Amino acid sequence: MNFRIDRWSATALRSSLVAVTVVGTLLLTSCGGSGSENQSVTFQATRLIVFGDETSLLLPPSSPTALDARKYSVNGFTPNTTPVNSVPDCRANQLWVQYLSSRYGLIFGECNPNGAPVTAQMRAAYGARVDDLVRALDTFLATSTFGSKDLVTVMVGTHDVFELYDSLSTGALTEAAAVIEAQRRGRLLAAQVDRIVKSDNSGGRVLYVPVPDVSQSPFAVSTANGLTDAQRTERVRLLTLISRSFNDKLRGTITNNGRSIGLVDAFQLFRNVINNAKANDYANVTDAACTTAVVTDCTSLTLQPANGTVNAATDFTWLWADDRHLSAGGQELLGNRADSIVRNNPF
């Protein structure tokens, strides 16, 4: 069954143990927080606003109440239909931000079969880079503002990393120049998080996600990518270097007041899972599960078949949908970690 809403899998339960250290750190740093709110009151978001690239993106459905909104992942179906897997369902195989919307009972207009009031805004965009997020934030602030009951997610930078890697590969940038530019973009993204929060803690509550470890994606490590071993090794090295340079400046530049900002460390989260795949119930963490040319066309019915001794791919046991986008299992891992952070962070 691929219909999962706000539920914990065996993977998530194991991941939550790792999250204890992160959560503990967040709780300790909260002691110096500003503002007059009672920190013992559980945070209850009344609005969710999503910024970033397509990892967080629900595409518009065919009609306002349709369930066919697509994702850049493995798309699921309504369960218990006849025939089976015949009704596309945006509530199945949730994106990581849908785990958050489910926690607070918030509704995206892109996945709203009952026509309920929309309380979650989708402002992510395909291919978004840091500069695009700056413009999206400018557009939002031109007509609205952030308040203390807004939960704002920020996940962008993967396309920046790939862009800089491509520039390195073509010789347009030296390695040193690519690192400097990655650092600049990390600092720029940190400034956007600070804009959302506001210096007096009167703005939104932000959950930000550094760049995942794309050096471990099928784009880098799969034997199906046509690279030699030496070429794969070099690609992994460069992607790791750029990702770390971006993430280090992002994390080191944000003004963390201990109250308004939560960190979902996707880089370390996915690296830990990939290094312990079987213990985390993943059958494959190196190859793409989808057989479609376009990932938004990928569904539970278009996954890799069994091949010799290799079991067929499933929505949740393969980490990657295509060579750089997360499967439903990868989204679940990220969503459960994000849910753990918002439950424990004293927003």
C-alpha positions as CSV (number, residue, x, y, z in Angstrom):
1,M,0.0,0.0,0.0
2,N,1.4,3.4,-0.9
3,F,-1.1,5.6,0.9
4,R,0.8,7.0,3.9
5,I,-0.3,10.0,5.9
6,D,1.5,11.1,9.0
7,R,2.6,7.6,9.9
8,W,5.9,6.3,11.2
9,S,7.7,3.5,9.3
10,A,10.5,1.3,10.7
11,T,12.9,3.6,8.9
12,A,11.5,6.7,10.6
13,L,11.6,5.1,14.0
14,R,15.2,4.4,13.6
15,S,15.9,7.8,12.2
16,S,14.2,9.4,15.1
17,L,16.8,8.0,17.4
18,V,19.5,9.8,15.4
19,A,17.3,13.0,15.6
20,V,17.6,13.0,19.4
21,T,21.0,14.6,19.3
22,V,19.8,17.3,16.9
23,V,16.6,18.0,18.9
24,G,18.6,18.1,22.1
25,T,20.9,20.7,20.7
26,L,17.9,22.8,19.5
27,L,16.3,22.6,22.9
28,L,19.5,23.7,24.7
29,T,20.0,26.7,22.4
30,S,16.5,27.8,23.0
31,C,17.4,29.0,26.5
32,G,18.8,32.2,25.1
33,G,15.8,32.9,22.9
34,S,14.2,36.3,22.6
35,G,10.5,37.2,22.7
36,S,7.9,37.0,25.4
37,E,6.0,33.9,24.3
38,N,5.7,31.0,26.8
39,Q,8.1,28.4,25.6
40,S,6.1,25.6,27.3
41,V,3.2,26.2,24.8
42,T,3.3,23.8,21.9
43,F,3.7,25.6,18.6
44,Q,0.6,25.3,16.4
45,A,1.1,26.6,12.8
46,T,-1.9,28.2,11.2
47,R,-0.2,28.6,7.9
48,L,2.5,26.7,6.0
49,I,4.5,28.5,3.2
50,V,6.8,26.4,1.1
51,F,9.8,27.9,-0.7
52,G,12.4,26.0,-2.7
53,D,12.9,23.8,-5.7
54,E,10.9,20.8,-7.0
55,T,11.8,18.5,-4.0
56,S,9.1,20.5,-2.2
57,L,6.8,21.0,-5.2
58,L,3.2,19.8,-5.9
59,L,2.2,20.7,-9.4
60,P,-1.3,22.2,-10.0
61,P,-4.0,19.5,-10.5
62,S,-6.3,19.3,-13.6
63,S,-9.1,21.0,-11.6
64,P,-9.3,22.7,-8.2
65,T,-10.6,19.5,-6.4
66,A,-8.8,16.9,-8.5
67,L,-6.4,14.5,-7.0
68,D,-4.0,14.2,-9.9
69,A,-1.4,16.8,-8.8
70,R,2.0,15.4,-9.8
71,K,5.3,15.3,-7.9
72,Y,8.9,15.0,-8.9
73,S,9.0,11.6,-7.2
74,V,7.1,8.3,-7.4
75,N,3.4,9.3,-7.7
76,G,0.9,7.1,-5.9
77,F,-2.7,6.0,-6.1
78,T,-5.8,5.9,-4.0
79,P,-5.8,2.5,-2.2
80,N,-8.5,-0.2,-2.5
81,T,-9.8,0.8,-5.9
82,T,-11.0,-1.5,-8.6
83,P,-9.0,-2.0,-10.6
84,V,-6.0,-1.5,-8.3
85,N,-3.8,1.5,-8.9
86,S,-6.3,3.2,-11.2
87,V,-6.9,6.6,-9.4
88,P,-3.9,9.0,-9.1
89,D,-3.9,10.5,-5.6
90,C,-1.8,13.4,-4.4
91,R,-2.4,12.3,-0.8
92,A,-0.5,9.2,-1.4
93,N,3.3,9.0,-1.5
94,Q,3.5,12.4,0.3
95,L,6.2,15.0,-0.2
96,W,8.1,15.9,2.9
97,V,6.2,19.2,3.2
98,Q,2.9,17.2,3.1
99,Y,4.0,15.4,6.3
100,L,4.1,18.9,7.9
101,S,0.8,20.0,6.5
102,S,-0.8,16.8,7.8
103,R,0.6,17.5,11.3
104,Y,-1.1,20.8,11.5
105,G,-4.2,20.1,9.5
106,L,-3.2,22.6,6.8
107,I,-4.4,22.3,3.2
108,F,-2.5,22.9,0.0
109,G,-4.7,24.2,-2.9
110,E,-2.9,21.7,-5.1
111,C,-4.2,18.7,-3.1
112,N,-7.7,19.7,-1.9
113,P,-10.4,17.3,-3.0
114,N,-12.9,18.7,-0.5
115,G,-12.5,22.3,-1.6
116,A,-11.5,23.3,2.0
117,P,-10.0,26.7,2.8
118,V,-6.4,26.8,1.6
119,T,-4.0,27.3,4.5
120,A,-0.7,26.0,2.9
121,Q,1.0,27.9,0.1
122,M,3.1,26.3,-2.5
123,R,5.8,28.8,-3.6
124,A,8.4,26.2,-4.7
125,A,9.3,26.0,-8.3
126,Y,11.0,23.6,-10.6
127,G,14.7,24.3,-11.0
128,A,14.8,27.0,-8.4
129,R,18.2,28.2,-7.3
130,V,19.1,30.6,-4.5
131,D,18.6,33.7,-6.7
132,D,15.1,32.4,-7.6
133,L,14.2,32.0,-3.9
134,V,15.3,35.6,-3.3
135,R,12.9,36.7,-6.0
136,A,10.1,34.5,-4.7
137,L,10.6,36.0,-1.2
138,D,10.5,39.5,-2.6
139,T,7.3,38.7,-4.4
140,F,5.7,37.3,-1.3
141,L,6.8,40.3,0.9
142,A,5.4,42.8,-1.7
143,T,1.9,41.8,-0.7
144,S,2.1,39.9,2.6
145,T,4.2,39.4,5.7
146,F,5.2,36.6,8.0
147,G,3.8,36.1,11.5
148,S,4.7,34.0,14.5
149,K,2.2,31.3,13.6
150,D,3.6,30.8,10.1
151,L,5.7,27.7,9.5
152,V,8.0,28.5,6.5
153,T,10.0,25.8,4.8
154,V,13.2,26.6,2.8
155,M,14.9,23.9,0.7
156,V,17.0,25.1,-2.2
157,G,20.5,24.8,-3.4
158,T,20.7,21.5,-5.2
159,H,20.4,23.1,-8.6
160,D,23.1,25.6,-7.5
161,V,25.4,22.7,-6.7
162,F,24.8,21.0,-10.1
163,E,25.2,24.3,-11.9
164,L,28.6,24.9,-10.3
165,Y,29.6,21.3,-10.9
166,D,28.7,21.7,-14.6
167,S,30.8,24.9,-14.8
168,L,33.7,23.0,-13.3
169,S,33.3,20.2,-15.7
170,T,33.4,22.5,-18.7
171,G,36.3,24.5,-17.4
172,A,34.2,27.7,-17.0
173,L,35.2,27.8,-13.3
174,T,38.2,26.7,-11.5
175,E,37.8,24.5,-8.4
176,A,38.7,27.5,-6.1
177,A,36.2,29.8,-7.9
178,A,33.4,27.2,-7.6
179,V,34.0,26.9,-3.9
180,I,33.9,30.7,-3.4
181,E,30.7,30.9,-5.4
182,A,29.1,28.1,-3.5
183,Q,30.0,29.9,-0.2
184,R,28.5,33.1,-1.5
185,R,25.2,31.4,-2.4
186,G,25.1,29.7,1.0
187,R,25.5,33.1,2.7
188,L,22.8,34.6,0.5
189,L,20.4,31.8,1.4
190,A,21.2,32.4,5.1
191,A,20.2,36.0,4.7
192,Q,16.8,35.0,3.3
193,V,16.1,32.8,6.4
194,D,17.0,35.8,8.6
195,R,14.6,38.0,6.5
196,I,11.7,35.6,7.2
197,V,12.4,35.3,10.9
198,K,13.1,39.1,11.5
199,S,15.7,40.3,14.0
200,D,13.1,40.8,16.8
201,N,11.7,37.2,16.4
202,S,8.3,38.6,15.2
203,G,8.4,36.9,11.8
204,G,7.8,33.4,10.6
205,R,9.2,30.1,12.1
206,V,11.6,28.6,9.6
207,L,12.4,25.0,8.9
208,Y,15.4,25.0,6.6
209,V,17.1,22.1,4.8
210,P,20.7,22.3,3.6
211,V,21.6,20.6,0.3
212,P,21.3,16.8,0.5
213,D,24.4,14.8,-0.2
214,V,24.0,14.7,-4.0
215,S,27.4,13.2,-4.3
216,Q,25.7,9.9,-3.3
217,S,22.9,10.3,-5.9
218,P,22.6,8.0,-8.9
219,F,23.9,10.9,-11.0
220,A,27.2,10.4,-9.2
221,V,27.5,6.8,-8.1
222,S,25.3,4.6,-10.3
223,T,27.1,2.2,-12.6
224,A,24.4,3.0,-15.1
225,N,25.6,6.6,-15.5
226,G,28.2,5.5,-18.1
227,L,31.2,6.8,-16.2
228,T,34.5,5.0,-15.5
229,D,35.3,4.3,-11.9
230,A,37.8,7.1,-11.9
231,Q,35.3,9.5,-13.4
232,R,32.7,8.6,-10.7
233,T,35.3,9.1,-8.0
234,E,36.1,12.6,-9.2
235,R,32.4,13.5,-9.6
236,V,31.7,12.4,-6.1
237,R,34.6,14.4,-4.8
238,L,33.6,17.6,-6.6
239,L,29.9,17.3,-5.6
240,T,30.9,16.7,-2.0
241,L,33.2,19.7,-2.0
242,I,30.6,22.1,-3.5
243,S,27.8,20.8,-1.3
244,R,29.8,21.1,1.9
245,S,31.0,24.6,0.9
246,F,27.4,25.7,0.3
247,N,26.1,24.1,3.5
248,D,28.8,25.3,5.8
249,K,28.3,28.9,4.9
250,L,24.5,28.5,5.1
251,R,24.6,27.0,8.6
252,G,27.4,29.2,9.8
253,T,25.9,32.5,8.7
254,I,22.2,32.2,9.8
255,T,21.5,34.2,12.9
256,N,20.0,31.5,15.1
257,N,18.2,33.0,18.1
258,G,17.3,29.6,19.5
259,R,13.6,30.0,18.9
260,S,12.6,30.7,15.4
261,I,14.7,28.3,13.3
262,G,14.8,24.6,12.9
263,L,17.4,22.6,11.0
264,V,16.7,19.5,9.0
265,D,20.2,18.3,8.2
266,A,19.5,16.4,5.0
267,F,23.1,16.1,4.0
268,Q,24.0,14.0,7.1
269,L,20.6,12.3,7.3
270,F,20.9,10.8,3.8
271,R,24.6,10.0,4.2
272,N,23.8,8.0,7.4
273,V,21.0,6.2,5.7
274,I,23.0,5.4,2.6
275,N,25.9,4.0,4.7
276,N,23.5,1.8,6.6
277,A,20.9,1.0,3.9
278,K,19.8,-2.4,5.0
279,A,19.4,-1.4,8.7
280,N,17.2,1.4,7.4
281,D,15.0,-0.9,5.3
282,Y,16.3,0.4,1.9
283,A,16.9,-2.2,-0.7
284,N,18.7,0.2,-3.1
285,V,20.3,3.5,-2.5
286,T,22.4,3.9,-5.7
287,D,20.0,3.5,-8.7
288,A,16.9,5.2,-10.0
289,A,13.6,3.4,-9.3
290,C,11.6,5.0,-12.2
291,T,11.7,3.8,-15.8
292,T,10.0,6.8,-17.2
293,A,11.9,9.5,-19.1
294,V,10.2,12.3,-17.1
295,V,10.1,11.8,-13.3
296,T,6.7,13.5,-13.0
297,D,5.3,10.6,-15.1
298,C,6.7,8.1,-12.7
299,T,4.1,6.1,-10.6
300,S,4.0,2.9,-8.6
301,L,3.3,1.1,-11.9
302,T,6.5,2.4,-13.7
303,L,9.2,1.1,-11.5
304,Q,12.2,-1.1,-12.3
305,P,11.2,-4.7,-12.6
306,A,13.0,-7.6,-11.0
307,N,16.3,-8.4,-12.7
308,G,18.0,-11.7,-12.0
309,T,18.7,-11.7,-8.2
310,V,17.7,-8.0,-7.8
311,N,14.2,-7.5,-6.5
312,A,11.8,-5.1,-8.3
313,A,11.8,-1.5,-7.1
314,T,9.1,-0.3,-4.9
315,D,7.9,3.2,-3.9
316,F,9.5,3.2,-0.5
317,T,12.4,0.7,-0.6
318,W,14.5,2.5,-3.2
319,L,15.8,5.9,-2.1
320,W,15.9,7.6,-5.5
321,A,13.2,8.2,-8.1
322,D,15.5,9.2,-10.9
323,D,19.2,10.2,-10.9
324,R,18.7,13.2,-8.6
325,H,15.2,13.2,-7.2
326,L,14.0,11.4,-4.1
327,S,11.6,8.5,-4.2
328,A,8.5,8.3,-2.0
329,G,10.8,6.5,0.5
330,G,13.3,9.4,0.4
331,Q,10.5,11.9,0.9
332,E,9.2,9.9,3.8
333,L,12.6,9.9,5.5
334,L,12.9,13.7,5.1
335,G,9.3,14.3,6.1
336,N,9.5,12.2,9.3
337,R,12.7,14.0,10.3
338,A,11.1,17.4,9.7
339,D,8.1,16.3,11.7
340,S,10.4,15.3,14.6
341,I,12.1,18.7,14.5
342,V,8.9,20.8,14.6
343,R,7.5,18.6,17.4
344,N,10.5,19.4,19.6
345,N,11.7,22.8,18.5
346,P,10.4,25.6,20.9
347,F,9.0,27.8,18.1
